[in-house]
Amino acid sequence: MSKLGLKDISDAMKHVDICMLTTAAMESRPMSNNRDVDYDGDTYFFARDGEELIRDIEKDPEVNLAYVHAPAIIGKTLYLSLNGRAEVVRDRAEMKKHWVPDLEAWFQQGVDTPGLAMIHVRADSVKYWQGQDNGVVKV
């Protein structure tokens, strides 16, 4: 039985910005969740439409997200592996809901940046490892 629940996972993810997103084509890329992580099973990323990442997701939406939360002071490192399905979102109104100003470093025109796409990942399950504890949290 899992000792950690979805709230524990969400609390840890608030401290981890970068994850590795792996597509079914077995390509892994570092992605920033921009700390948009009141985590309920949904994760959002921004990318340029037409990139290989977008094409891979449109061919096969199964993805994995891998996170590592290593507390700076005291605590055991938490490893997370989220399996789910990705969807490419091109609706600007939806993008605005997840936009943060830090993204302008990559997308200077904000949600009006030509060719902007948002990737919405809905997790099915979260596997975790923390010291001797490990488990699966269904989402």
N, CA, C and O atoms as a GROMACS GRO file, in nm:
protein
  556
    1MET      N    1   0.083  -0.118   0.000
    1MET     CA    2   0.000   0.000   0.000
    1MET      C    3   0.087   0.125   0.000
    1MET      O    4   0.186   0.132   0.073
    2SER      N    5   0.051   0.222  -0.081
    2SER     CA    6   0.127   0.346  -0.092
    2SER      C    7   0.120   0.426   0.037
    2SER      O    8   0.012   0.444   0.094
    3LYS      N    9   0.233   0.474   0.081
    3LYS     CA   10   0.237   0.563   0.197
    3LYS      C   11   0.210   0.706   0.155
    3LYS      O   12   0.159   0.786   0.233
    4LEU      N   13   0.246   0.739   0.032
    4LEU     CA   14   0.225   0.874  -0.019
    4LEU      C   15   0.094   0.881  -0.097
    4LEU      O   16   0.052   0.784  -0.161
    5GLY      N   17   0.031   0.997  -0.091
    5GLY     CA   18  -0.091   1.020  -0.167
    5GLY      C   19  -0.068   1.132  -0.268
    5GLY      O   20   0.042   1.185  -0.280
    6LEU      N   21  -0.172   1.165  -0.340
    6LEU     CA   22  -0.162   1.268  -0.444
    6LEU      C   23  -0.122   1.403  -0.387
    6LEU      O   24  -0.049   1.478  -0.452
    7LYS      N   25  -0.168   1.437  -0.267
    7LYS     CA   26  -0.130   1.564  -0.205
    7LYS      C   27   0.021   1.567  -0.177
    7LYS      O   28   0.085   1.669  -0.198
    8ASP      N   29   0.077   1.455  -0.130
    8ASP     CA   30   0.221   1.447  -0.106
    8ASP      C   31   0.299   1.467  -0.236
    8ASP      O   32   0.400   1.538  -0.239
    9ILE      N   33   0.250   1.404  -0.341
    9ILE     CA   34   0.315   1.417  -0.473
    9ILE      C   35   0.309   1.563  -0.518
    9ILE      O   36   0.410   1.617  -0.565
   10SER      N   37   0.194   1.626  -0.505
   10SER     CA   38   0.176   1.766  -0.545
   10SER      C   39   0.270   1.858  -0.466
   10SER      O   40   0.333   1.946  -0.523
   11ASP      N   41   0.278   1.836  -0.335
   11ASP     CA   42   0.366   1.919  -0.252
   11ASP      C   43   0.511   1.908  -0.295
   11ASP      O   44   0.583   2.008  -0.296
   12ALA      N   45   0.555   1.788  -0.330
   12ALA     CA   46   0.693   1.769  -0.375
   12ALA      C   47   0.716   1.834  -0.511
   12ALA      O   48   0.819   1.896  -0.534
   13MET      N   49   0.619   1.821  -0.601
   13MET     CA   50   0.635   1.874  -0.736
   13MET      C   51   0.644   2.026  -0.739
   13MET      O   52   0.698   2.083  -0.834
   14LYS      N   53   0.591   2.094  -0.637
   14LYS     CA   54   0.600   2.240  -0.631
   14LYS      C   55   0.745   2.287  -0.622
   14LYS      O   56   0.775   2.403  -0.650
   15HIS      N   57   0.834   2.196  -0.583
   15HIS     CA   58   0.975   2.231  -0.566
   15HIS      C   59   1.062   2.183  -0.680
   15HIS      O   60   1.184   2.200  -0.677
   16VAL      N   61   1.001   2.122  -0.781
   16VAL     CA   62   1.077   2.068  -0.894
   16VAL      C   63   1.024   2.133  -1.021
   16VAL      O   64   0.907   2.116  -1.056
   17ASP      N   65   1.108   2.207  -1.090
   17ASP     CA   66   1.064   2.274  -1.211
   17ASP      C   67   1.083   2.188  -1.335
   17ASP      O   68   0.992   2.177  -1.418
   18ILE      N   69   1.198   2.126  -1.347
   18ILE     CA   70   1.231   2.055  -1.471
   18ILE      C   71   1.205   1.905  -1.455
   18ILE      O   72   1.241   1.844  -1.355
   19CYS      N   73   1.141   1.848  -1.556
   19CYS     CA   74   1.123   1.704  -1.562
   19CYS      C   75   1.171   1.658  -1.700
   19CYS      O   76   1.197   1.739  -1.788
   20MET      N   77   1.181   1.529  -1.715
   20MET     CA   78   1.210   1.472  -1.846
   20MET      C   79   1.080   1.415  -1.900
   20MET      O   80   1.017   1.331  -1.836
   21LEU      N   81   1.040   1.461  -2.019
   21LEU     CA   82   0.922   1.411  -2.087
   21LEU      C   83   0.969   1.314  -2.193
   21LEU      O   84   1.047   1.351  -2.281
   22THR      N   85   0.922   1.190  -2.186
   22THR     CA   86   0.960   1.087  -2.282
   22THR      C   87   0.837   1.045  -2.360
   22THR      O   88   0.734   1.010  -2.302
   23THR      N   89   0.848   1.050  -2.492
   23THR     CA   90   0.738   1.011  -2.580
   23THR      C   91   0.747   0.862  -2.613
   23THR      O   92   0.846   0.796  -2.582
   24ALA      N   93   0.643   0.812  -2.676
   24ALA     CA   94   0.642   0.671  -2.719
   24ALA      C   95   0.752   0.645  -2.821
   24ALA      O   96   0.794   0.530  -2.838
   25ALA      N   97   0.800   0.749  -2.890
   25ALA     CA   98   0.910   0.735  -2.985
   25ALA      C   99   1.044   0.722  -2.913
   25ALA      O  100   1.150   0.716  -2.976
   26MET      N  101   1.038   0.717  -2.779
   26MET     CA  102   1.156   0.700  -2.693
   26MET      C  103   1.252   0.818  -2.700
   26MET      O  104   1.373   0.802  -2.684
   27GLU      N  105   1.197   0.935  -2.724
   27GLU     CA  106   1.276   1.057  -2.719
   27GLU      C  107   1.244   1.126  -2.587
   27GLU      O  108   1.128   1.142  -2.551
   28SER      N  109   1.349   1.168  -2.515
   28SER     CA  110   1.331   1.237  -2.388
   28SER      C  111   1.379   1.381  -2.402
   28SER      O  112   1.481   1.408  -2.466
   29ARG      N  113   1.304   1.472  -2.341
   29ARG     CA  114   1.338   1.614  -2.347
   29ARG      C  115   1.314   1.678  -2.212
   29ARG      O  116   1.217   1.645  -2.144
   30PRO      N  117   1.403   1.768  -2.170
   30PRO     CA  118   1.377   1.842  -2.046
   30PRO      C  119   1.266   1.944  -2.072
   30PRO      O  120   1.267   2.014  -2.173
   31MET      N  121   1.172   1.951  -1.979
   31MET     CA  122   1.060   2.044  -1.991
   31MET      C  123   1.039   2.113  -1.856
   31MET      O  124   1.063   2.054  -1.751
   32SER      N  125   0.995   2.237  -1.861
   32SER     CA  126   0.964   2.311  -1.740
   32SER      C  127   0.814   2.314  -1.719
   32SER      O  128   0.739   2.350  -1.810
   33ASN      N  129   0.770   2.277  -1.598
   33ASN     CA  130   0.628   2.288  -1.568
   33ASN      C  131   0.595   2.425  -1.510
   33ASN      O  132   0.481   2.451  -1.472
   34ASN      N  133   0.696   2.512  -1.504
   34ASN     CA  134   0.678   2.651  -1.461
   34ASN      C  135   0.611   2.661  -1.325
   34ASN      O  136   0.544   2.760  -1.293
   35ARG      N  137   0.630   2.557  -1.246
   35ARG     CA  138   0.575   2.549  -1.111
   35ARG      C  139   0.422   2.558  -1.110
   35ARG      O  140   0.362   2.593  -1.009
   36ASP      N  141   0.360   2.525  -1.224
   36ASP     CA  142   0.214   2.520  -1.236
   36ASP      C  143   0.171   2.381  -1.189
   36ASP      O  144   0.129   2.297  -1.268
   37VAL      N  145   0.183   2.358  -1.057
   37VAL     CA  146   0.169   2.223  -1.007
   37VAL      C  147   0.081   2.209  -0.884
   37VAL      O  148   0.121   2.144  -0.787
   38ASP      N  149  -0.036   2.268  -0.885
   38ASP     CA  150  -0.134   2.224  -0.787
   38ASP      C  151  -0.182   2.094  -0.847
   38ASP      O  152  -0.287   2.087  -0.910
   39TYR      N  153  -0.103   1.991  -0.826
   39TYR     CA  154  -0.111   1.870  -0.905
   39TYR      C  155  -0.233   1.786  -0.872
   39TYR      O  156  -0.255   1.746  -0.758
   40ASP      N  157  -0.310   1.761  -0.974
   40ASP     CA  158  -0.428   1.676  -0.962
   40ASP      C  159  -0.427   1.569  -1.070
   40ASP      O  160  -0.528   1.504  -1.096
   41GLY      N  161  -0.311   1.552  -1.133
   41GLY     CA  162  -0.298   1.456  -1.243
   41GLY      C  163  -0.275   1.524  -1.376
   41GLY      O  164  -0.243   1.458  -1.475
   42ASP      N  165  -0.290   1.658  -1.380
   42ASP     CA  166  -0.270   1.735  -1.503
   42ASP      C  167  -0.140   1.814  -1.496
   42ASP      O  168  -0.111   1.878  -1.394
   43THR      N  169  -0.063   1.810  -1.604
   43THR     CA  170   0.060   1.886  -1.615
   43THR      C  171   0.058   1.959  -1.748
   43THR      O  172   0.007   1.906  -1.847
   44TYR      N  173   0.112   2.081  -1.751
   44TYR     CA  174   0.108   2.164  -1.872
   44TYR      C  175   0.248   2.213  -1.906
   44TYR      O  176   0.324   2.255  -1.819
   45PHE      N  177   0.281   2.207  -2.035
   45PHE     CA  178   0.408   2.254  -2.087
   45PHE      C  179   0.382   2.337  -2.213
   45PHE      O  180   0.278   2.322  -2.277
   46PHE      N  181   0.476   2.423  -2.248
   46PHE     CA  182   0.465   2.501  -2.371
   46PHE      C  183   0.579   2.463  -2.464
   46PHE      O  184   0.691   2.434  -2.420
   47ALA      N  185   0.549   2.463  -2.593
   47ALA     CA  186   0.647   2.427  -2.695
   47ALA      C  187   0.609   2.497  -2.826
   47ALA      O  188   0.505   2.561  -2.836
   48ARG      N  189   0.696   2.484  -2.923
   48ARG     CA  190   0.666   2.540  -3.055
   48ARG      C  191   0.597   2.433  -3.140
   48ARG      O  192   0.645   2.320  -3.153
   49ASP      N  193   0.485   2.471  -3.197
   49ASP     CA  194   0.410   2.381  -3.283
   49ASP      C  195   0.499   2.339  -3.400
   49ASP      O  196   0.574   2.420  -3.453
   50GLY      N  197   0.489   2.214  -3.439
   50GLY     CA  198   0.568   2.165  -3.551
   50GLY      C  199   0.699   2.101  -3.508
   50GLY      O  200   0.763   2.034  -3.590
   51GLU      N  201   0.741   2.118  -3.382
   51GLU     CA  202   0.863   2.054  -3.335
   51GLU      C  203   0.844   1.902  -3.335
   51GLU      O  204   0.732   1.853  -3.338
   52GLU      N  205   0.954   1.832  -3.331
   52GLU     CA  206   0.950   1.686  -3.327
   52GLU      C  207   0.867   1.637  -3.208
   52GLU      O  208   0.792   1.540  -3.219
   53LEU      N  209   0.879   1.704  -3.095
   53LEU     CA  210   0.802   1.668  -2.977
   53LEU      C  211   0.652   1.668  -3.006
   53LEU      O  212   0.581   1.574  -2.970
   54ILE      N  213   0.604   1.772  -3.071
   54ILE     CA  214   0.462   1.783  -3.104
   54ILE      C  215   0.421   1.672  -3.201
   54ILE      O  216   0.317   1.610  -3.184
   55ARG      N  217   0.504   1.649  -3.302
   55ARG     CA  218   0.474   1.543  -3.399
   55ARG      C  219   0.470   1.406  -3.332
   55ARG      O  220   0.383   1.324  -3.363
   56ASP      N  221   0.564   1.381  -3.240
   56ASP     CA  222   0.567   1.253  -3.168
   56ASP      C  223   0.439   1.232  -3.088
   56ASP      O  224   0.381   1.123  -3.090
   57ILE      N  225   0.394   1.336  -3.019
   57ILE     CA  226   0.273   1.326  -2.938
   57ILE      C  227   0.150   1.303  -3.025
   57ILE      O  228   0.061   1.226  -2.990
   58GLU      N  229   0.146   1.370  -3.139
   58GLU     CA  230   0.030   1.353  -3.227
   58GLU      C  231   0.026   1.213  -3.290
   58GLU      O  232  -0.082   1.164  -3.324
   59LYS      N  233   0.142   1.150  -3.306
   59LYS     CA  234   0.146   1.012  -3.357
   59LYS      C  235   0.104   0.912  -3.250
   59LYS      O  236   0.030   0.818  -3.278
   60ASP      N  237   0.150   0.935  -3.128
   60ASP     CA  238   0.119   0.845  -3.016
   60ASP      C  239   0.123   0.927  -2.888
   60ASP      O  240   0.230   0.971  -2.848
   61PRO      N  241   0.009   0.948  -2.824
   61PRO     CA  242   0.002   1.038  -2.709
   61PRO      C  243   0.053   0.980  -2.577
   61PRO      O  244   0.055   1.052  -2.476
   62GLU      N  245   0.095   0.854  -2.574
   62GLU     CA  246   0.145   0.796  -2.449
   62GLU      C  247   0.279   0.858  -2.414
   62GLU      O  248   0.371   0.858  -2.496
   63VAL      N  249   0.291   0.912  -2.292
   63VAL     CA  250   0.415   0.976  -2.248
   63VAL      C  251   0.447   0.935  -2.105
   63VAL      O  252   0.364   0.879  -2.033
   64ASN      N  253   0.570   0.965  -2.066
   64ASN     CA  254   0.616   0.948  -1.928
   64ASN      C  255   0.683   1.076  -1.885
   64ASN      O  256   0.757   1.137  -1.963
   65LEU      N  257   0.658   1.118  -1.763
   65LEU     CA  258   0.726   1.232  -1.703
   65LEU      C  259   0.807   1.182  -1.585
   65LEU      O  260   0.754   1.110  -1.500
   66ALA      N  261   0.934   1.218  -1.578
   66ALA     CA  262   1.021   1.175  -1.469
   66ALA      C  263   1.071   1.297  -1.393
   66ALA      O  264   1.128   1.390  -1.452
   67TYR      N  265   1.050   1.297  -1.262
   67TYR     CA  266   1.091   1.406  -1.174
   67TYR      C  267   1.180   1.352  -1.063
   67TYR      O  268   1.169   1.236  -1.023
   68VAL      N  269   1.270   1.438  -1.014
   68VAL     CA  270   1.350   1.407  -0.896
   68VAL      C  271   1.338   1.525  -0.801
   68VAL      O  272   1.370   1.638  -0.837
   69HIS      N  273   1.292   1.498  -0.679
   69HIS     CA  274   1.285   1.603  -0.576
   69HIS      C  275   1.387   1.566  -0.469
   69HIS      O  276   1.371   1.468  -0.397
   70ALA      N  277   1.493   1.647  -0.461
   70ALA     CA  278   1.599   1.624  -0.363
   70ALA      C  279   1.597   1.741  -0.263
   70ALA      O  280   1.649   1.848  -0.294
   71PRO      N  281   1.538   1.722  -0.147
   71PRO     CA  282   1.532   1.830  -0.048
   71PRO      C  283   1.672   1.879  -0.012
   71PRO      O  284   1.764   1.799   0.005
   72ALA      N  285   1.686   2.010  -0.002
   72ALA     CA  286   1.817   2.072   0.021
   72ALA      C  287   1.872   2.045   0.161
   72ALA      O  288   1.993   2.034   0.178
   73ILE      N  289   1.787   2.035   0.259
   73ILE     CA  290   1.837   2.026   0.396
   73ILE      C  291   1.825   1.884   0.448
   73ILE      O  292   1.923   1.810   0.450
   74ILE      N  293   1.708   1.845   0.489
   74ILE     CA  294   1.688   1.712   0.544
   74ILE      C  295   1.572   1.647   0.470
   74ILE      O  296   1.472   1.712   0.439
   75GLY      N  297   1.587   1.523   0.442
   75GLY     CA  298   1.479   1.452   0.374
   75GLY      C  299   1.536   1.356   0.274
   75GLY      O  300   1.651   1.367   0.232
   76LYS      N  301   1.454   1.262   0.236
   76LYS     CA  302   1.496   1.163   0.139
   76LYS      C  303   1.455   1.206   0.000
   76LYS      O  304   1.348   1.262  -0.020
   77THR      N  305   1.543   1.180  -0.096
   77THR     CA  306   1.514   1.211  -0.235
   77THR      C  307   1.391   1.133  -0.279
   77THR      O  308   1.376   1.014  -0.249
   78LEU      N  309   1.303   1.202  -0.352
   78LEU     CA  310   1.180   1.142  -0.403
   78LEU      C  311   1.190   1.135  -0.554
   78LEU      O  312   1.212   1.236  -0.620
   79TYR      N  313   1.174   1.016  -0.610
   79TYR     CA  314   1.175   0.995  -0.753
   79TYR      C  315   1.032   0.968  -0.797
   79TYR      O  316   0.962   0.888  -0.736
   80LEU      N  317   0.989   1.034  -0.904
   80LEU     CA  318   0.853   1.020  -0.954
   80LEU      C  319   0.854   0.982  -1.101
   80LEU      O  320   0.932   1.036  -1.180
   81SER      N  321   0.768   0.889  -1.138
   81SER     CA  322   0.750   0.849  -1.277
   81SER      C  323   0.601   0.850  -1.305
   81SER      O  324   0.526   0.769  -1.252
   82LEU      N  325   0.559   0.944  -1.391
   82LEU     CA  326   0.417   0.960  -1.422
   82LEU      C  327   0.389   0.908  -1.562
   82LEU      O  328   0.452   0.951  -1.659
   83ASN      N  329   0.296   0.816  -1.573
   83ASN     CA  330   0.254   0.765  -1.703
   83ASN      C  331   0.120   0.828  -1.738
   83ASN      O  332   0.031   0.837  -1.653
   84GLY      N  333   0.107   0.871  -1.863
   84GLY     CA  334  -0.019   0.931  -1.902
   84GLY      C  335  -0.029   0.955  -2.051
   84GLY      O  336   0.051   0.905  -2.131
   85ARG      N  337  -0.129   1.034  -2.087
   85ARG     CA  338  -0.155   1.068  -2.227
   85ARG      C  339  -0.141   1.218  -2.243
   85ARG      O  340  -0.186   1.297  -2.160
   86ALA      N  341  -0.077   1.256  -2.352
   86ALA     CA  342  -0.057   1.397  -2.383
   86ALA      C  343  -0.152   1.441  -2.494
   86ALA      O  344  -0.189   1.362  -2.580
   87GLU      N  345  -0.189   1.566  -2.488
   87GLU     CA  346  -0.274   1.627  -2.590
   87GLU      C  347  -0.211   1.761  -2.627
   87GLU      O  348  -0.170   1.836  -2.538
   88VAL      N  349  -0.205   1.792  -2.755
   88VAL     CA  350  -0.156   1.921  -2.800
   88VAL      C  351  -0.274   2.018  -2.803
   88VAL      O  352  -0.376   1.991  -2.866
   89VAL      N  353  -0.258   2.130  -2.733
   89VAL     CA  354  -0.363   2.231  -2.722
   89VAL      C  355  -0.318   2.355  -2.797
   89VAL      O  356  -0.207   2.405  -2.777
   90ARG      N  357  -0.405   2.405  -2.882
   90ARG     CA  358  -0.374   2.526  -2.959
   90ARG      C  359  -0.469   2.641  -2.927
   90ARG      O  360  -0.461   2.747  -2.988
   91ASP      N  361  -0.558   2.621  -2.833
   91ASP     CA  362  -0.657   2.720  -2.792
   91ASP      C  363  -0.590   2.824  -2.701
   91ASP      O  364  -0.545   2.791  -2.591
   92ARG      N  365  -0.582   2.948  -2.748
   92ARG     CA  366  -0.515   3.055  -2.673
   92ARG      C  367  -0.580   3.081  -2.536
   92ARG      O  368  -0.509   3.110  -2.440
   93ALA      N  369  -0.711   3.069  -2.528
   93ALA     CA  370  -0.779   3.091  -2.400
   93ALA      C  371  -0.733   2.986  -2.297
   93ALA      O  372  -0.713   3.019  -2.180
   94GLU      N  373  -0.717   2.863  -2.339
   94GLU     CA  374  -0.668   2.758  -2.249
   94GLU      C  375  -0.524   2.786  -2.209
   94GLU      O  376  -0.486   2.765  -2.094
   95MET      N  377  -0.443   2.832  -2.304
   95MET     CA  378  -0.303   2.861  -2.275
   95MET      C  379  -0.291   2.970  -2.169
   95MET      O  380  -0.206   2.962  -2.081
   96LYS      N  381  -0.376   3.071  -2.177
   96LYS     CA  382  -0.371   3.183  -2.081
   96LYS      C  383  -0.390   3.134  -1.938
   96LYS      O  384  -0.335   3.193  -1.845
   97LYS      N  385  -0.466   3.029  -1.919
   97LYS     CA  386  -0.491   2.976  -1.786
   97LYS      C  387  -0.364   2.921  -1.720
   97LYS      O  388  -0.356   2.912  -1.598
   98HIS      N  389  -0.266   2.884  -1.801
   98HIS     CA  390  -0.144   2.821  -1.750
   98HIS      C  391  -0.019   2.902  -1.780
   98HIS      O  392   0.093   2.856  -1.754
   99TRP      N  393  -0.036   3.019  -1.833
   99TRP     CA  394   0.077   3.104  -1.870
   99TRP      C  395   0.135   3.171  -1.747
   99TRP      O  396   0.060   3.216  -1.660
  100VAL      N  397   0.267   3.177  -1.739
  100VAL     CA  398   0.337   3.253  -1.635
  100VAL      C  399   0.440   3.342  -1.704
  100VAL      O  400   0.494   3.305  -1.808
  101PRO      N  401   0.467   3.460  -1.648
  101PRO     CA  402   0.558   3.555  -1.713
  101PRO      C  403   0.696   3.499  -1.747
  101PRO      O  404   0.756   3.543  -1.845
  102ASP      N  405   0.748   3.405  -1.669
  102ASP     CA  406   0.880   3.348  -1.697
  102ASP      C  407   0.889   3.284  -1.835
  102ASP      O  408   0.998   3.273  -1.891
  103LEU      N  409   0.776   3.243  -1.890
  103LEU     CA  410   0.777   3.179  -2.021
  103LEU      C  411   0.818   3.275  -2.132
  103LEU      O  412   0.857   3.231  -2.241
  104GLU      N  413   0.810   3.405  -2.106
  104GLU     CA  414   0.844   3.503  -2.209
  104GLU      C  415   0.992   3.500  -2.245
  104GLU      O  416   1.032   3.558  -2.346
  105ALA      N  417   1.074   3.433  -2.164
  105ALA     CA  418   1.215   3.415  -2.200
  105ALA      C  419   1.227   3.332  -2.327
  105ALA      O  420   1.322   3.348  -2.404
  106TRP      N  421   1.130   3.242  -2.350
  106TRP     CA  422   1.131   3.155  -2.468
  106TRP      C  423   1.028   3.198  -2.573
  106TRP      O  424   1.047   3.178  -2.693
  107PHE      N  425   0.921   3.258  -2.526
  107PHE     CA  426   0.810   3.296  -2.614
  107PHE      C  427   0.781   3.444  -2.592
  107PHE      O  428   0.691   3.479  -2.515
  108GLN      N  429   0.858   3.530  -2.661
  108GLN     CA  430   0.858   3.674  -2.635
  108GLN      C  431   0.723   3.743  -2.651
  108GLN      O  432   0.700   3.847  -2.590
  109GLN      N  433   0.635   3.688  -2.732
  109GLN     CA  434   0.505   3.752  -2.754
  109GLN      C  435   0.394   3.689  -2.670
  109GLN      O  436   0.276   3.704  -2.699
  110GLY      N  437   0.434   3.619  -2.565
  110GLY     CA  438   0.337   3.556  -2.476
  110GLY      C  439   0.252   3.454  -2.549
  110GLY      O  440   0.301   3.386  -2.639
  111VAL      N  441   0.125   3.444  -2.511
  111VAL     CA  442   0.039   3.346  -2.576
  111VAL      C  443   0.009   3.383  -2.721
  111VAL      O  444  -0.049   3.303  -2.795
  112ASP      N  445   0.049   3.503  -2.763
  112ASP     CA  446   0.032   3.543  -2.903
  112ASP      C  447   0.153   3.508  -2.988
  112ASP      O  448   0.158   3.544  -3.106
  113THR      N  449   0.251   3.439  -2.930
  113THR     CA  450   0.368   3.397  -3.006
  113THR      C  451   0.324   3.306  -3.120
  113THR      O  452   0.257   3.205  -3.095
  114PRO      N  453   0.360   3.339  -3.243
  114PRO     CA  454   0.322   3.253  -3.355
  114PRO      C  455   0.376   3.110  -3.335
  114PRO      O  456   0.491   3.092  -3.295
  115GLY      N  457   0.292   3.012  -3.363
  115GLY     CA  458   0.335   2.873  -3.355
  115GLY      C  459   0.343   2.818  -3.214
  115GLY      O  460   0.403   2.712  -3.192
  116LEU      N  461   0.284   2.886  -3.117
  116LEU     CA  462   0.286   2.837  -2.980
  116LEU      C  463   0.187   2.722  -2.962
  116LEU      O  464   0.076   2.726  -3.015
  117ALA      N  465   0.229   2.621  -2.889
  117ALA     CA  466   0.140   2.509  -2.856
  117ALA      C  467   0.158   2.477  -2.708
  117ALA      O  468   0.265   2.500  -2.651
  118MET      N  469   0.054   2.425  -2.648
  118MET     CA  470   0.061   2.380  -2.509
  118MET      C  471   0.040   2.229  -2.508
  118MET      O  472  -0.043   2.176  -2.582
  119ILE      N  473   0.115   2.162  -2.425
  119ILE     CA  474   0.103   2.018  -2.410
  119ILE      C  475   0.037   1.993  -2.275
  119ILE      O  476   0.088   2.035  -2.171
  120HIS      N  477  -0.074   1.924  -2.278
  120HIS     CA  478  -0.148   1.888  -2.157
  120HIS      C  479  -0.130   1.738  -2.136
  120HIS      O  480  -0.172   1.657  -2.218
  121VAL      N  481  -0.068   1.703  -2.025
  121VAL     CA  482  -0.049   1.562  -1.991
  121VAL      C  483  -0.142   1.527  -1.876
  121VAL      O  484  -0.140   1.590  -1.771
  122ARG      N  485  -0.222   1.426  -1.898
  122ARG     CA  486  -0.312   1.373  -1.794
  122ARG      C  487  -0.256   1.240  -1.749
  122ARG      O  488  -0.255   1.143  -1.826
  123ALA      N  489  -0.209   1.234  -1.625
  123ALA     CA  490  -0.148   1.111  -1.574
  123ALA      C  491  -0.254   1.007  -1.539
  123ALA      O  492  -0.364   1.040  -1.495
  124ASP      N  493  -0.217   0.881  -1.560
  124ASP     CA  494  -0.299   0.768  -1.517
  124ASP      C  495  -0.254   0.720  -1.379
  124ASP      O  496  -0.335   0.684  -1.294
  125SER      N  497  -0.122   0.722  -1.361
  125SER     CA  498  -0.064   0.675  -1.236
  125SER      C  499   0.069   0.743  -1.213
  125SER      O  500   0.134   0.792  -1.305
  126VAL      N  501   0.108   0.745  -1.086
  126VAL     CA  502   0.237   0.799  -1.046
  126VAL      C  503   0.308   0.692  -0.964
  126VAL      O  504   0.259   0.649  -0.860
  127LYS      N  505   0.424   0.650  -1.013
  127LYS     CA  506   0.508   0.558  -0.936
  127LYS      C  507   0.609   0.644  -0.861
  127LYS      O  508   0.657   0.745  -0.913
  128TYR      N  509   0.640   0.603  -0.738
  128TYR     CA  510   0.739   0.679  -0.664
  128TYR      C  511   0.832   0.586  -0.588
  128TYR      O  512   0.799   0.472  -0.557
  129TRP      N  513   0.951   0.640  -0.560
  129TRP     CA  514   1.052   0.574  -0.479
  129TRP      C  515   1.108   0.679  -0.385
  129TRP      O  516   1.146   0.788  -0.429
  130GLN      N  517   1.114   0.647  -0.257
  130GLN     CA  518   1.172   0.738  -0.157
  130GLN      C  519   1.232   0.653  -0.047
  130GLN      O  520   1.161   0.596   0.036
  131GLY      N  521   1.365   0.644  -0.046
  131GLY     CA  522   1.431   0.556   0.049
  131GLY      C  523   1.383   0.413   0.027
  131GLY      O  524   1.384   0.362  -0.085
  132GLN      N  525   1.340   0.348   0.134
  132GLN     CA  526   1.292   0.210   0.126
  132GLN      C  527   1.146   0.203   0.085
  132GLN      O  528   1.094   0.094   0.057
  133ASP      N  529   1.078   0.317   0.080
  133ASP     CA  530   0.938   0.320   0.045
  133ASP      C  531   0.920   0.337  -0.106
  133ASP      O  532   0.995   0.411  -0.170
  134ASN      N  533   0.823   0.269  -0.161
  134ASN     CA  534   0.787   0.289  -0.300
  134ASN      C  535   0.641   0.250  -0.314
  134ASN      O  536   0.586   0.179  -0.231
  135GLY      N  537   0.581   0.299  -0.422
  135GLY     CA  538   0.441   0.267  -0.443
  135GLY      C  539   0.388   0.328  -0.569
  135GLY      O  540   0.460   0.392  -0.645
  136VAL      N  541   0.259   0.308  -0.589
  136VAL     CA  542   0.189   0.361  -0.705
  136VAL      C  543   0.067   0.436  -0.655
  136VAL      O  544  -0.008   0.386  -0.571
  137VAL      N  545   0.048   0.557  -0.706
  137VAL     CA  546  -0.069   0.637  -0.674
  137VAL      C  547  -0.150   0.646  -0.802
  137VAL      O  548  -0.102   0.698  -0.903
  138LYS      N  549  -0.273   0.596  -0.798
  138LYS     CA  550  -0.362   0.607  -0.914
  138LYS      C  551  -0.420   0.746  -0.915
  138LYS      O  552  -0.454   0.801  -0.810
  139VAL      N  553  -0.432   0.802  -1.034
  139VAL     CA  554  -0.484   0.939  -1.047
  139VAL      C  555  -0.626   0.934  -1.097
  139VAL      O  556  -0.689   1.038  -1.116
   0.00000   0.00000   0.00000
